[in-house]
Amino acid sequence: MKTYGPVPSWRLGNSLGVDLVEAPAGHTKTCSFDCIYCQLGHKVFRIQSPKKIDIKEENFKELKKKIKQTKPDYITFSGEGEPTSNLNLGYAAKRIKEITDVPIAVLTNSSFVHLPQVRKGLNACDLVIAKIDAPNQDLFEKINRPYHGAPLTSIVQDLKKINTKLAIQTLLFSYDGLTNADDAAINGLMDIYEELNKSKPITIYLGTAHRPTDAESLEAISETQLEAIAKDISSQLGIEVRYYQKKEPKIISRKITDEVLREEILGLLKRRPCTLNDISSRFSNMNVSGVLQSLINSDLLEIRTNSKRRFYLSKEG
């Protein structure tokens, strides 16, 4: 278990990341999907079933220390791996609740939600943010590129069995003639949202591909278009819809050494590309620019531009 961040999240505020699944050497992620838009690239270690991965007591001590230092709004299971691929998700959530009252969220692609043990782990969290990017199996396979045997209809039915608070996250984009932001796709997605909301009230998070990825022709949709789609869904379905908007991140001041700063920046960027403003806000009053340049000179980081914004990315993997 690795702790990173907190990252500035448009959904969760200052989100302290907890990574339960590390990617093997030579890979940037461990996942049952290989989504076109993935910010971690496509050096994926593919998995088809979850397993228990041990978590050490010292990991919780480190998390407790980080919580005290950074005062996050949420603790979020995310990172290099699909969190539900570690069957110790529920154990980790329960242990974290013993040391803090900060709410726990989990970002999941929902691929293992058909398993009772996985649902039990999800229900130990305060908020489940489940990915649904497509209205049908064909588009689902083209966008999310799941392992063989992951039917979208089953995922939708199994999400109804989640007992804790549920949000559905959809990332809208276009790519080489493929899109999930046209009227047909949005109408199909609304059918899924409505079906889930009848089972229990949900929140919808609409995002877009604003971070860099290996798919160079991937295009984000505008904030104006996102807002219009969000308002349309909300007015038609009566469901709360939140959409991605650029915001100034909250400043977090910490007193750490340059060595720790270097390690934390590498750990953060290994799991999420960030702008200089994102990173600087996490380590106020620290020599962030100097450390970033040192990491670039050491060939550990690279810079990519996406939507006219410069992002720092890890070159590990």
C-alpha positions as CSV (number, residue, x, y, z in Angstrom):
1,M,0.0,0.0,0.0
2,K,1.4,3.4,-1.0
3,T,0.2,6.8,-0.1
4,Y,0.5,9.8,-2.5
5,G,-0.7,13.4,-2.8
6,P,-3.0,14.8,-1.8
7,V,-4.0,15.6,-5.4
8,P,-6.3,18.5,-6.3
9,S,-9.5,16.8,-7.4
10,W,-12.4,18.6,-9.0
11,R,-14.7,15.9,-7.5
12,L,-13.2,15.4,-4.0
13,G,-11.2,18.5,-3.2
14,N,-7.9,17.6,-1.6
15,S,-7.8,13.9,-2.2
16,L,-5.1,11.9,-0.5
17,G,-4.4,8.9,-2.7
18,V,-4.0,5.3,-1.4
19,D,-2.7,2.8,-4.0
20,L,-3.4,-0.8,-3.1
21,V,-1.9,-2.3,-6.3
22,E,1.5,-1.5,-7.7
23,A,2.4,-2.1,-11.3
24,P,5.2,-4.6,-12.0
25,A,8.5,-3.4,-13.5
26,G,8.1,-2.5,-17.1
27,H,4.4,-1.6,-16.7
28,T,2.7,1.7,-15.8
29,K,-0.5,0.2,-14.4
30,T,-2.2,-3.1,-13.3
31,C,-5.7,-3.2,-14.6
32,S,-8.5,-5.2,-16.1
33,F,-9.2,-2.4,-18.7
34,D,-6.9,-0.5,-21.0
35,C,-9.0,2.7,-21.6
36,I,-8.0,4.7,-24.6
37,Y,-7.8,7.9,-22.6
38,C,-5.8,6.5,-19.6
39,Q,-3.5,9.0,-18.1
40,L,-1.0,6.2,-17.2
41,G,-0.4,5.2,-20.8
42,H,-0.8,1.7,-22.2
43,K,2.0,-0.4,-20.7
44,V,-0.7,-2.4,-18.8
45,F,-0.2,-5.5,-16.8
46,R,-3.6,-7.2,-17.6
47,I,-5.5,-9.0,-14.9
48,Q,-8.7,-11.0,-15.1
49,S,-9.4,-11.7,-11.4
50,P,-8.7,-10.0,-8.0
51,K,-6.5,-11.5,-5.3
52,K,-5.4,-10.6,-1.8
53,I,-2.3,-8.4,-1.6
54,D,-0.8,-8.0,1.9
55,I,-0.8,-4.6,3.5
56,K,1.8,-3.9,6.3
57,E,1.0,-2.1,9.5
58,E,3.7,0.4,8.8
59,N,1.6,1.5,5.8
60,F,-1.2,2.7,8.0
61,K,1.3,4.5,10.3
62,E,2.6,6.4,7.3
63,L,-0.9,7.2,6.2
64,K,-1.8,8.5,9.6
65,K,1.2,10.8,9.5
66,K,0.3,12.1,6.1
67,I,-3.3,12.8,7.1
68,K,-2.0,14.9,10.0
69,Q,0.4,16.8,7.7
70,T,-2.0,17.5,4.8
71,K,-5.6,17.5,6.3
72,P,-7.3,16.0,3.2
73,D,-10.9,16.3,2.3
74,Y,-11.0,12.6,1.1
75,I,-8.9,9.6,1.3
76,T,-9.2,7.9,-2.1
77,F,-8.3,4.4,-3.3
78,S,-6.8,4.9,-6.7
79,G,-3.4,5.0,-8.4
80,E,-1.4,2.5,-10.5
81,G,-3.9,-0.3,-10.1
82,E,-7.6,-1.0,-10.1
83,P,-8.3,-0.9,-6.3
84,T,-10.8,-3.8,-6.4
85,S,-8.1,-6.1,-7.8
86,N,-6.8,-6.2,-4.2
87,L,-9.3,-8.2,-2.1
88,N,-7.9,-6.5,1.0
89,L,-9.7,-3.3,0.0
90,G,-12.4,-3.7,2.7
91,Y,-9.7,-4.5,5.3
92,A,-7.8,-1.3,4.4
93,A,-11.0,0.8,4.5
94,K,-11.9,-0.5,8.0
95,R,-8.3,0.0,9.3
96,I,-8.3,3.6,7.9
97,K,-11.6,4.4,9.7
98,E,-9.9,3.3,12.9
99,I,-7.3,6.1,12.6
100,T,-9.4,9.0,11.0
101,D,-12.8,10.3,10.3
102,V,-11.8,11.6,6.9
103,P,-14.3,10.0,4.4
104,I,-13.1,7.3,2.1
105,A,-13.7,7.2,-1.7
106,V,-12.8,4.5,-4.2
107,L,-12.4,5.0,-7.9
108,T,-13.3,1.7,-9.7
109,N,-13.8,0.5,-13.3
110,S,-16.5,-1.8,-11.9
111,S,-15.1,-4.9,-13.6
112,F,-15.1,-7.0,-10.5
113,V,-18.3,-5.7,-8.9
114,H,-20.0,-9.0,-9.7
115,L,-18.0,-10.6,-6.9
116,P,-19.6,-10.5,-3.4
117,Q,-16.2,-10.1,-1.7
118,V,-15.4,-7.1,-3.9
119,R,-18.8,-5.5,-3.2
120,K,-18.2,-6.0,0.5
121,G,-14.9,-4.1,0.2
122,L,-16.6,-1.3,-1.7
123,N,-19.4,-1.1,0.9
124,A,-16.7,-0.5,3.6
125,C,-16.0,2.9,1.9
126,D,-18.1,6.1,2.1
127,L,-18.3,6.7,-1.6
128,V,-17.9,4.5,-4.7
129,I,-17.2,6.3,-7.9
130,A,-17.8,3.8,-10.7
131,K,-16.7,4.2,-14.3
132,I,-19.3,4.0,-17.1
133,D,-18.2,5.6,-20.3
134,A,-20.4,3.9,-22.9
135,P,-24.1,3.1,-23.4
136,N,-23.6,-0.3,-25.1
137,Q,-21.2,-3.2,-25.4
138,D,-19.7,-2.2,-28.7
139,L,-18.7,1.3,-27.6
140,F,-17.7,-0.1,-24.2
141,E,-15.2,-2.4,-25.8
142,K,-13.8,0.3,-28.1
143,I,-13.3,2.8,-25.3
144,N,-12.5,0.8,-22.2
145,R,-10.9,-2.3,-23.9
146,P,-11.9,-4.6,-21.0
147,Y,-10.6,-8.1,-20.5
148,H,-12.6,-10.8,-22.3
149,G,-15.9,-11.5,-20.6
150,A,-16.8,-8.2,-19.0
151,P,-20.4,-7.5,-20.1
152,L,-21.6,-3.9,-19.6
153,T,-25.1,-5.0,-18.8
154,S,-23.9,-7.2,-16.0
155,I,-21.8,-4.3,-14.6
156,V,-24.9,-2.1,-14.5
157,Q,-27.0,-4.8,-12.7
158,D,-24.3,-5.5,-10.2
159,L,-23.8,-1.8,-9.3
160,K,-27.4,-1.8,-8.1
161,K,-26.2,-4.1,-5.3
162,I,-23.8,-1.5,-3.9
163,N,-25.1,-0.4,-0.5
164,T,-22.9,2.7,0.1
165,K,-23.2,6.0,-1.6
166,L,-22.7,5.6,-5.4
167,A,-21.5,8.0,-8.1
168,I,-21.1,7.3,-11.8
169,Q,-18.2,8.8,-13.6
170,T,-18.2,9.3,-17.3
171,L,-15.3,10.7,-19.3
172,L,-16.4,12.3,-22.5
173,F,-14.0,12.7,-25.5
174,S,-13.5,12.1,-29.2
175,Y,-10.8,10.0,-30.8
176,D,-10.3,9.2,-34.5
177,G,-14.0,9.3,-35.3
178,L,-14.9,7.6,-32.1
179,T,-16.9,9.6,-29.5
180,N,-19.2,9.1,-26.6
181,A,-20.2,12.8,-26.5
182,D,-22.7,12.8,-29.4
183,D,-26.5,12.7,-28.9
184,A,-26.8,9.0,-29.5
185,A,-24.2,8.1,-26.9
186,I,-25.5,10.6,-24.3
187,N,-29.1,9.4,-24.7
188,G,-27.9,5.8,-24.2
189,L,-25.9,6.8,-21.1
190,M,-28.9,8.6,-19.7
191,D,-30.9,5.4,-19.9
192,I,-28.2,3.7,-17.8
193,Y,-28.1,6.6,-15.3
194,E,-31.9,6.5,-15.0
195,E,-31.9,2.8,-14.4
196,L,-29.3,3.0,-11.7
197,N,-31.0,6.0,-10.1
198,K,-34.2,4.1,-9.8
199,S,-32.4,1.5,-7.7
200,K,-30.8,4.2,-5.4
201,P,-30.0,7.9,-5.8
202,I,-26.7,8.5,-7.6
203,T,-24.5,11.4,-8.5
204,I,-23.1,11.8,-12.0
205,Y,-19.6,13.1,-12.6
206,L,-18.9,14.2,-16.1
207,G,-15.2,14.6,-17.0
208,T,-13.2,15.0,-20.2
209,A,-9.7,14.1,-21.4
210,H,-7.8,17.2,-20.1
211,R,-4.7,15.2,-19.1
212,P,-2.1,13.9,-21.5
213,T,-2.2,10.3,-22.8
214,D,-0.4,8.1,-25.3
215,A,-3.3,8.6,-27.7
216,E,-2.1,11.8,-29.3
217,S,-5.3,12.4,-31.4
218,L,-7.5,12.2,-28.3
219,E,-9.6,15.4,-27.9
220,A,-11.3,16.7,-24.9
221,I,-14.7,18.4,-25.2
222,S,-15.0,22.0,-24.0
223,E,-16.2,23.1,-20.6
224,T,-19.1,24.8,-22.3
225,Q,-20.2,21.6,-23.9
226,L,-19.7,19.7,-20.7
227,E,-21.9,22.2,-18.9
228,A,-24.6,21.9,-21.5
229,I,-24.6,18.1,-21.4
230,A,-24.7,18.2,-17.6
231,K,-27.6,20.6,-17.5
232,D,-29.5,18.5,-20.0
233,I,-29.0,15.3,-18.1
234,S,-30.0,16.9,-14.8
235,S,-33.1,18.6,-16.2
236,Q,-34.3,15.4,-17.9
237,L,-33.5,12.9,-15.2
238,G,-33.6,15.0,-12.0
239,I,-30.2,13.6,-11.0
240,E,-27.4,15.7,-9.5
241,V,-24.7,16.1,-12.2
242,R,-21.3,17.6,-11.6
243,Y,-18.9,18.4,-14.4
244,Y,-15.2,19.2,-14.7
245,Q,-14.2,22.8,-14.2
246,K,-10.8,24.3,-13.8
247,K,-10.3,25.5,-10.3
248,E,-7.4,26.9,-8.3
249,P,-6.2,24.2,-6.0
250,K,-6.0,24.7,-2.3
251,I,-2.5,25.4,-1.0
252,I,-0.9,22.9,1.4
253,S,2.2,23.9,3.3
254,R,4.6,21.3,4.6
255,K,8.0,21.2,6.0
256,I,10.0,18.3,4.4
257,T,13.5,17.8,3.1
258,D,14.4,18.1,-0.6
259,E,15.0,14.3,-0.6
260,V,11.4,13.6,0.7
261,L,10.1,16.2,-1.7
262,R,11.8,14.4,-4.6
263,E,10.3,11.0,-3.5
264,E,6.8,12.4,-3.1
265,I,6.8,14.2,-6.4
266,L,7.9,11.0,-8.1
267,G,5.3,9.0,-6.3
268,L,2.6,11.5,-7.2
269,L,3.5,11.8,-10.9
270,K,3.9,8.0,-11.3
271,R,0.1,7.9,-10.6
272,R,-1.2,11.1,-12.1
273,P,0.2,13.7,-14.5
274,C,0.1,17.2,-12.9
275,T,0.8,20.8,-13.9
276,L,3.4,22.9,-12.1
277,N,0.6,24.7,-10.3
278,D,-0.9,21.4,-9.2
279,I,2.4,20.3,-7.8
280,S,3.4,23.6,-6.2
281,S,0.1,23.8,-4.4
282,R,0.9,20.5,-2.7
283,F,4.3,21.6,-1.4
284,S,4.0,25.3,-0.7
285,N,7.2,27.1,0.2
286,M,9.3,24.2,-1.2
287,N,11.8,24.3,-4.1
288,V,9.4,22.5,-6.5
289,S,10.7,23.9,-9.7
290,G,14.3,23.0,-8.8
291,V,13.4,19.5,-7.9
292,L,11.3,19.0,-11.1
293,Q,14.2,20.2,-13.2
294,S,16.6,17.9,-11.4
295,L,14.2,14.9,-12.1
296,I,14.0,15.9,-15.8
297,N,17.8,16.1,-16.0
298,S,17.9,12.6,-14.5
299,D,15.5,11.4,-17.2
300,L,12.9,10.5,-14.6
301,L,10.2,13.0,-15.8
302,E,9.0,14.4,-19.1
303,I,6.8,17.3,-20.0
304,R,3.8,17.0,-22.3
305,T,1.3,19.7,-23.4
306,N,-2.4,18.9,-23.5
307,S,-5.2,21.4,-24.0
308,K,-2.6,24.2,-23.9
309,R,-1.4,23.1,-20.4
310,R,2.0,21.7,-19.6
311,F,1.9,18.5,-17.5
312,Y,4.8,16.7,-15.8
313,L,4.7,12.9,-16.2
314,S,6.8,10.1,-14.7
315,K,9.0,8.1,-17.2
316,E,9.1,5.1,-14.9
317,G,7.4,1.8,-16.0
